[in-house]
Amino acid sequence: MSMKHALALAAALCCPLLANAHDYAAGELHIEHPWSREMPPVAPTAAAYFIVHNQGAQADRLLGADTPVAAKAELHEHIHQNGLMKMQQVQVVEVPGKGQARFAPMGYHVMLFGLQRQFKDGERFPLTLHFERAGDVQVEVAVEKDAPAAEHH
């Protein structure tokens, strides 16, 4: 096999991996794998998760989010209070310089209210994240039946 054919084969084998890549960049920020869990059709809400990596030295802040598929999107967190888990809205989420902010089940998440419909496993929907420094970043949220393997750790 010639080198040219070997490179073509390698490129063809990598394409499915690149097609499944699900990361976004805005300036110094890198948003890793936005996802949402498939919910029952009658569920009134859903949540979106992702990881924001800040490769720059200066901190940034996530100020909010919106999507055309829901009436309202809010930043929320789960906290332990008096021995109970409680969900509460937060106004901003700090993304430290050379650090990250993790949006995951039982932690920070984007809560979606007034959904037009619940999305099924394999579907995607748009979500715009509003950052103080990086500005607006539109991502596609992948709906999955189960949490990604990396989220279990």
Secondary structure as a PSIPRED ss2 file (coil, helix, strand):
# PSIPRED VFORMAT (PSIPRED V4.0)

   1 M C   1.000  0.000  0.000
   2 S C   1.000  0.000  0.000
   3 M H   0.000  1.000  0.000
   4 K H   0.000  1.000  0.000
   5 H H   0.000  1.000  0.000
   6 A H   0.000  1.000  0.000
   7 L H   0.000  1.000  0.000
   8 A H   0.000  1.000  0.000
   9 L H   0.000  1.000  0.000
  10 A H   0.000  1.000  0.000
  11 A H   0.000  1.000  0.000
  12 A H   0.000  1.000  0.000
  13 L H   0.000  1.000  0.000
  14 C H   0.000  1.000  0.000
  15 C H   0.000  1.000  0.000
  16 P H   0.000  1.000  0.000
  17 L H   0.000  1.000  0.000
  18 L H   0.000  1.000  0.000
  19 A H   0.000  1.000  0.000
  20 N H   0.000  1.000  0.000
  21 A C   1.000  0.000  0.000
  22 H C   1.000  0.000  0.000
  23 D E   0.000  0.000  1.000
  24 Y E   0.000  0.000  1.000
  25 A E   0.000  0.000  1.000
  26 A E   0.000  0.000  1.000
  27 G C   1.000  0.000  0.000
  28 E C   1.000  0.000  0.000
  29 L E   0.000  0.000  1.000
  30 H E   0.000  0.000  1.000
  31 I E   0.000  0.000  1.000
  32 E E   0.000  0.000  1.000
  33 H E   0.000  0.000  1.000
  34 P E   0.000  0.000  1.000
  35 W E   0.000  0.000  1.000
  36 S E   0.000  0.000  1.000
  37 R E   0.000  0.000  1.000
  38 E C   1.000  0.000  0.000
  39 M C   1.000  0.000  0.000
  40 P C   1.000  0.000  0.000
  41 P C   1.000  0.000  0.000
  42 V C   1.000  0.000  0.000
  43 A C   1.000  0.000  0.000
  44 P C   1.000  0.000  0.000
  45 T E   0.000  0.000  1.000
  46 A E   0.000  0.000  1.000
  47 A E   0.000  0.000  1.000
  48 A E   0.000  0.000  1.000
  49 Y E   0.000  0.000  1.000
  50 F E   0.000  0.000  1.000
  51 I E   0.000  0.000  1.000
  52 V E   0.000  0.000  1.000
  53 H E   0.000  0.000  1.000
  54 N E   0.000  0.000  1.000
  55 Q C   1.000  0.000  0.000
  56 G C   1.000  0.000  0.000
  57 A C   1.000  0.000  0.000
  58 Q C   1.000  0.000  0.000
  59 A C   1.000  0.000  0.000
  60 D E   0.000  0.000  1.000
  61 R E   0.000  0.000  1.000
  62 L E   0.000  0.000  1.000
  63 L E   0.000  0.000  1.000
  64 G E   0.000  0.000  1.000
  65 A E   0.000  0.000  1.000
  66 D E   0.000  0.000  1.000
  67 T C   1.000  0.000  0.000
  68 P C   1.000  0.000  0.000
  69 V C   1.000  0.000  0.000
  70 A E   0.000  0.000  1.000
  71 A E   0.000  0.000  1.000
  72 K E   0.000  0.000  1.000
  73 A E   0.000  0.000  1.000
  74 E E   0.000  0.000  1.000
  75 L E   0.000  0.000  1.000
  76 H E   0.000  0.000  1.000
  77 E E   0.000  0.000  1.000
  78 H E   0.000  0.000  1.000
  79 I E   0.000  0.000  1.000
  80 H E   0.000  0.000  1.000
  81 Q E   0.000  0.000  1.000
  82 N C   1.000  0.000  0.000
  83 G C   1.000  0.000  0.000
  84 L E   0.000  0.000  1.000
  85 M E   0.000  0.000  1.000
  86 K E   0.000  0.000  1.000
  87 M E   0.000  0.000  1.000
  88 Q E   0.000  0.000  1.000
  89 Q E   0.000  0.000  1.000
  90 V C   1.000  0.000  0.000
  91 Q C   1.000  0.000  0.000
  92 V C   1.000  0.000  0.000
  93 V E   0.000  0.000  1.000
  94 E E   0.000  0.000  1.000
  95 V E   0.000  0.000  1.000
  96 P C   1.000  0.000  0.000
  97 G C   1.000  0.000  0.000
  98 K C   1.000  0.000  0.000
  99 G C   1.000  0.000  0.000
 100 Q E   0.000  0.000  1.000
 101 A E   0.000  0.000  1.000
 102 R E   0.000  0.000  1.000
 103 F E   0.000  0.000  1.000
 104 A C   1.000  0.000  0.000
 105 P C   1.000  0.000  0.000
 106 M C   1.000  0.000  0.000
 107 G C   1.000  0.000  0.000
 108 Y E   0.000  0.000  1.000
 109 H E   0.000  0.000  1.000
 110 V E   0.000  0.000  1.000
 111 M E   0.000  0.000  1.000
 112 L E   0.000  0.000  1.000
 113 F E   0.000  0.000  1.000
 114 G E   0.000  0.000  1.000
 115 L E   0.000  0.000  1.000
 116 Q C   1.000  0.000  0.000
 117 R C   1.000  0.000  0.000
 118 Q C   1.000  0.000  0.000
 119 F C   1.000  0.000  0.000
 120 K C   1.000  0.000  0.000
 121 D C   1.000  0.000  0.000
 122 G C   1.000  0.000  0.000
 123 E C   1.000  0.000  0.000
 124 R E   0.000  0.000  1.000
 125 F E   0.000  0.000  1.000
 126 P E   0.000  0.000  1.000
 127 L E   0.000  0.000  1.000
 128 T E   0.000  0.000  1.000
 129 L E   0.000  0.000  1.000
 130 H E   0.000  0.000  1.000
 131 F E   0.000  0.000  1.000
 132 E C   1.000  0.000  0.000
 133 R C   1.000  0.000  0.000
 134 A C   1.000  0.000  0.000
 135 G E   0.000  0.000  1.000
 136 D E   0.000  0.000  1.000
 137 V E   0.000  0.000  1.000
 138 Q E   0.000  0.000  1.000
 139 V E   0.000  0.000  1.000
 140 E E   0.000  0.000  1.000
 141 V E   0.000  0.000  1.000
 142 A E   0.000  0.000  1.000
 143 V E   0.000  0.000  1.000
 144 E E   0.000  0.000  1.000
 145 K C   1.000  0.000  0.000
 146 D C   1.000  0.000  0.000
 147 A C   1.000  0.000  0.000
 148 P C   1.000  0.000  0.000
 149 A H   0.000  1.000  0.000
 150 A H   0.000  1.000  0.000
 151 E H   0.000  1.000  0.000
 152 H H   0.000  1.000  0.000
 153 H C   1.000  0.000  0.000
